[in-house]
Amino acid sequence: MTSKIKKVGVLTSGGDAPGMNAAIRAVVRSCAYHNLECVGIFRGYQGLIEGDFKDLDARSVKNIINRGGTFLKSARSKEFMTAEGRQKAYDHLKKEKIDALIAIGGDGTFKGAIVFNEEHNFPIIGIPGTIDNDINGTDYTIGYDTALNTVIEAIDKIRDTANSHNRLFLVEVMGRDAGDIALNAGIGAGAEEILIPEQNLGQDRLIESLRRSKLSGKTSSIIVVSEGDQIGKNIFGLAKYIEENLEGYEVRVSVLGHIQRGGSPSCYDRVLASRMGVAAIDALLANERDVMIGIVHSKMVSVSFSEAIKGENKLDMELIRVADITSV
C-alpha cells in the first residue's frame, strides 16, 4: 500500500524500561529497510519541544539490543502539557520535515499523543514500554518480563535470609496502579501473601492469614507488596502494624525500587520490542494513525490510544486463585 510517509521520528518518554533500545533499533532498521529516513528525538517530548534531534541509520543502532534503559534518554515534560509547548514541538517537526512519530512509553506518553494529535492532526504510532504492564489492548508491555525476572531473583535471595533468621520480610515492588508484577512475582517466588492495588486484603485478614501460616509450621514468610497497595499509609507503617499485632516474627522491609527498571533485557523483551518496532512502521505504511501496537495471543495488533489508556486494569482472577491455593 502506498504511503506519503518519508521521514519518521522516534522518541522514548516517561519511565525507562528494559527493551526500549531494542524497540528503537527495530524502528530505525525497519525505516532503513523501507527506504525511509529516521530521526532520533532525545529526552522524549521535552527534546521534541527543544528540537534535540539526530539522524539515525541502520549502523547508528548497532550493539544496543542488549542494553537496558534508552540511549535516546527519557524525560517527563511539564512544558508539553501546555498548548504553547506542543506548538513548539509541532513547529520543530515541520521544520525538520518529519511526517510521523513513533512514541515509546506508557500511559502518560499516550495521553500526550492523543492531545497532540487533536491539536495538530499529526500521525503518531505508540509502542508500550513500561515495566508495570498496565496498558490495555496488549498482553505484555516492553520491560515487564525483565522486571519480573529481576524481582524473582531478588526475592529468592531475600528468602535465604528470611529462612536463616525466622524473619518475615515485606518486599515492595513497583506497581502504583497495577499489581501484575507483585502477583506474578509473588507466585513465582512462593510468597505467603501478595498485596496489590486491585484488592484490599485488609489488615485484620492479613494478620489472621499470617497467624494461620505460623500455626501450620511456617517459621518465615515473604509478603510481596505492590507500591500502590491500600493497606496502611506505606510499607513501613504496615511492618509496624504487623509487629504490634503478631508475635514471634522479626519483621523486615526491603524496597526493591529502581533496580527493577534496570539491567539487560530478557530474550522475550528483546523479541517483543523488535516485533513491535517493525509493526509500528508497518502500521504507518498501511496508513494507520494514532494507534498503539500491542500483542494479543502472540499476534501483533493495533488498538486506539483511548482504548490503551482507558484506566481499567485487567486482573487475572485465575492467578489470584493460584496464589491463594499455593500459599497455604
N, C-alpha and C positions, 0 to 999 in steps of 0.2 A: 504494500500500500504506500502511496506517495505521501510525503510529509514536507512541510515548509521548514522544519527544524534543521538548522545548520550548525548552531553553536549552543552548547549546553553548559550550565554552571552547576557545580556540586558543592554542598556545604554540610557540615555536621553541627548540630545545635543541641543545647541542653547538656545533661549529664553524659559523660563519655561511657562507652560500652565496648567490651572486647568484641572484635569483629567489624568495627566501623572502618578500619583501614582496609579490610578485605572487601567491604562494600564499595568504598571509594575506588579501589583498584579495578573492580569489576565494571563500574560505571565508566571509568576512563578507558579501559581496554575495549569495552563494548562500543564506545564512541569511535575509537580508532578503527575497529572492525567495520563500522558502518560509514567511515569517512566523514565523521562529524568532528568539529572542534570541541575541545573540552577545557573549561576554566575552573580551577580550584578557588574557592572562596574561603578565606581564613577567618576564624573566630565567629562562625555562624552568621546570624542576622546582623550582628554589630559590624562584622567585616564587610557585609553587603552594603551597609549604610556608608562605610568609610572607603569603599572601593578597594579593599585589600584582596586583590585578585592575582592569580598566577596561571599562565597557560600550562596545561598538563598534556603529556603524550604517553604512549604505552611504556616508555622507559622511565618516566617520572615516578611511576608507582612500583618499581621493582623492589623486591625484598621487604615489602611491608605487610604481606598477608599474614605473617606470624606475629606481628606486633600488636600489643594491646593499645588502648587509647585511640587517638586520632591525630594523624600528622597535620591535618588541616586546623587543628585546635578547635576548641568549642567555647561557647560563652552563652550567658543569658542576657539578652539585650533589653534594657528598660526603654531605650530610645525607640526600638522597633514597635513598642506598644503605642506609640503616638503616630498620628496621621502624617506629621512632618517627617518623622524618621522613616516611615515607609515610603514616602515620596522620594526622599534622598536615595533609598535603596533602588527604587524603580528607575530613577534617573541614571544611576550607575549601570544598571543592567542594559538600558537602552544605549548608553554611550559606548559600552563595550560590545554592542550588537549581539547580546546573549538572548536566545529565543525561548529558552525554557530552563527550569531549575529542578534539580534533584535535591530534596531536603531529607537528610538522615537524622532521625531523632525520635522523640516521644510525643506525649500529649501536648505539651506547650509548643513544640515545633509545628505540629499540625494545626493547632489553633491559630498560630501566626500565619500559616499558609492560607487558611480559609479567609481571614480578614484581608490579606494582601491581594488575593485573587478577586475578592468582592470589589476592592477599590480600583484595581489596575488590570483585571482580566488577563493575568499573566499565567501561562501554563506551569504547573508545579506537580511533580510526582513525589510522593513520600515513601521512604523506606523506614520501617520501625526499628530503631536502635535504642533499646533500653533494657537494663537487666531485670526490671520489675515484671516484665511480661504482662503489662496492664493495658494493652491496646486491644480493642475489639477488632474482629474481622481477620485475625490471624491466630493460628495455634501457638506460634512462638515468635518472639522478637529476638533480634540480634543481641547477643551478650548474655541472654538468660541461661543458656546451658553452661557456659563457662562460669558464671557466678554460682550456679548450683554446685558445680564440682569444687569450687573454692570453699564454699560453705561446708560441704561434706568433709573435705579434708581437715578443715579447722575443727569441726565438732568431733571428729574421730580422735584428734589429739587431745582435745579438752576432756573427752571421756576417760582417757588413760589416767589423768589426774583425779577426776571425779571418783573413779573406782579405787584409786590408791588411798584416798583420804575420806571415804564415805561422805562426799560432798554433793550438794545439789547445785547445779550450775544453771543459771539463766543466760541463754545465748541470744543476743539481739541481732537480727539480720535485717537487711533492707526490705522495704515494702510498706511505704507510708499509707497507701490506699489499697494495696493488693497483697494477699497472703500467699501467692504462688511459690515464692522462694521458701518461705517458712514451712508451708505444707509439704512440699516435695522433699526438701532437705530434711525435714523432721522425720518423715517416713524412712528416707534412705539412710539416715544416721541412727535410727532406732530410738528417737526421743520418746520420753514418757508422756509429755504433753506438748501441744502445739497451739500457740495463741496467735490468732490472725484478726485483722480488722473486720472481716466479714461476719465473724461470730464473736459474741461477747460471752465467754465462758462464765465469768463472774468469779469474784474472789472466794466466796464460800464453796462453790463447786470445785474450784481448783484445789483448795485446802483439803477437801474431802477426798478428792482423787489421789492426792499425794499421801494421805493417811492410809488409803487402801493399798497403795503401792508398797508402803513400808510394812504393813501387816502381811503382805504376800511374800515378804522376804527381800525386797529390794533395799540395798544398802547405799545406793547412789542414784541420782536421777539427772537427766538432761531435759530442760524445758526450752524449746525454741520459741522465741518471741519475735513476731514481726514488729517493726518500729511503729506501725500505726495501730497496734493493738490497744483496745479501750480499757483494759484492766489497770487501774491505778494511773497516776499522773505520768509516770515513766517507769522504766525497768528497775531503777534503784529504789523507787517507792514500793514497787511490787516485792522486791527482795526483802525490804524491811518488814512488810506486812507478813510475808511467809515466816520470817524468823520469829515474829511476835506471836504467831498463831500455830506454829508447828515445831514440836520439839524433836531433837535427835538428828537434825541436819545442820551442817555448816553450809551457809548459802553464799555463793559467789556469783558475780556478774561478769560476763565477757561481751563487750560490744564490738562486733567484727568491723563495722564501719566501712571505710572506703577500700579496704583490702578486697572487698567483693567486686569492685569495679575494674581492678587491675589484672594484669597477667596476660600471658599469651592465650589467644582464643582457642577453644577446643576445635577439634576437627568438624564437629557438627556446625558450630558457629561460622567457621570459615566457608563451609559449603553453602550454608543458608545465606550468608552475606553475598557470596558470589552469585548464587541464583537470583537473589533479589535485585542486585545491581544490574545484571543482564536484563531481567524482566522489566526494570524501570525504563531502560532505553527502548526496549521492545514496545512498551506501552506508549511512549512518546511517538515512536514511528507509526504506531497504529492510530494516531490521533486521539489517544485518551488524554484526559486532562483532569487535574485536581482530584487524584485518587491516590490511595496508598497501596503498595504492593504487599500482599500477605501470603501466608502459606496455610492451606486448609487440606487436611488429609493428604499431605505430601505434594499437593499441586499448587502452583503459583496462581494467585487470584488478585483482582483489583477491587478495592472497596472505597467508597466515598470517604473523604475526611470526616464528615459529620457522623458517619457510622463508626469510624475508628475511634472517635473520642466521645461516644455517647454517654460514657460515665458509669455504666453498669458492669462492674467486674464480674466475669463468669466464675462461679465457684463450682468445682468438681465435687459433687456430693459423694461419688464413689470413693474418692481419695479420703474424704472425711471419715467414711465408714471403715476404710482400710486402716487409717490411723487409730481409730477407736479400738478396733479388734486387736491389732498387733502391739498395742501399748499395755495390755493387761499384765 
